[in-house]
Amino acid sequence: MKEDEKKKRLDFLFQNEAFLKNLDQVKNEDERRKIKAFSEDFFLKFLEGFEKIKKISEEHPDIVAKVAEKRIDKK
């Protein structure tokens, strides 16, 4: 992922009111930095994972459909 794309996505994360509210509840500045760094890393990897799933789904919709069909509860 390019740096400008990372920045854009992290800007989106840091505009999330719920995230910011919870981050503000952490009083220890060192802990807050650790949580923020972890959140950034997790968020970017989470989005990268979804992009890969999207790409696989677009390239191989028939295979994805077969796999999904086996996972759907028939009840």
C-alpha positions in Angstrom: 0.0 0.0 0.0 1.3 3.4 -1.0 2.1 6.0 1.7 -0.6 8.4 0.5 -3.2 5.6 0.7 -2.0 4.7 4.2 -2.3 8.3 5.3 -5.8 8.6 3.8 -7.0 5.5 5.6 -5.4 6.5 8.9 -7.1 9.9 8.6 -10.4 8.0 8.3 -9.5 6.0 11.4 -8.7 9.1 13.4 -11.9 10.8 12.4 -13.9 8.0 14.1 -15.5 9.5 17.2 -15.9 6.2 19.0 -12.2 5.4 18.5 -11.1 8.8 19.6 -13.4 8.8 22.6 -12.0 5.5 23.8 -8.4 6.5 23.1 -8.9 9.7 25.2 -10.0 7.6 28.2 -6.5 6.2 28.4 -4.7 8.4 30.9 -1.2 7.1 30.6 0.5 8.8 27.6 2.8 5.9 26.9 -0.1 3.4 26.9 -2.0 5.7 24.6 0.9 5.8 22.1 1.1 2.0 22.2 -2.6 1.6 21.6 -2.6 4.1 18.8 0.4 2.4 17.1 -1.3 -1.0 17.5 -4.6 0.4 16.1 -2.9 1.9 13.1 -1.1 -1.3 12.3 -4.2 -3.5 12.8 -6.5 -1.2 10.9 -4.2 -1.1 7.8 -3.7 -4.9 7.8 -7.4 -5.4 8.3 -8.2 -3.3 5.2 -5.4 -5.0 3.2 -7.0 -8.3 4.0 -10.4 -7.2 2.8 -8.8 -5.9 -0.4 -7.2 -9.3 -1.0 -10.6 -11.0 -0.4 -12.2 -8.5 -2.9 -9.6 -9.2 -5.5 -9.9 -13.0 -5.1 -13.7 -12.7 -5.3 -13.5 -10.6 -8.5 -10.9 -12.9 -10.2 -12.5 -16.3 -9.1 -16.2 -15.7 -8.3 -17.2 -19.3 -9.2 -14.7 -20.8 -6.7 -15.7 -18.3 -4.0 -19.4 -19.1 -4.6 -18.7 -22.8 -4.1 -16.8 -22.2 -0.9 -19.5 -19.9 0.4 -22.2 -22.4 -0.5 -20.6 -25.0 1.8 -20.5 -22.5 4.7 -24.1 -21.4 4.5 -26.4 -23.0 7.1 -29.2 -24.8 5.3 -31.7 -24.4 8.2 
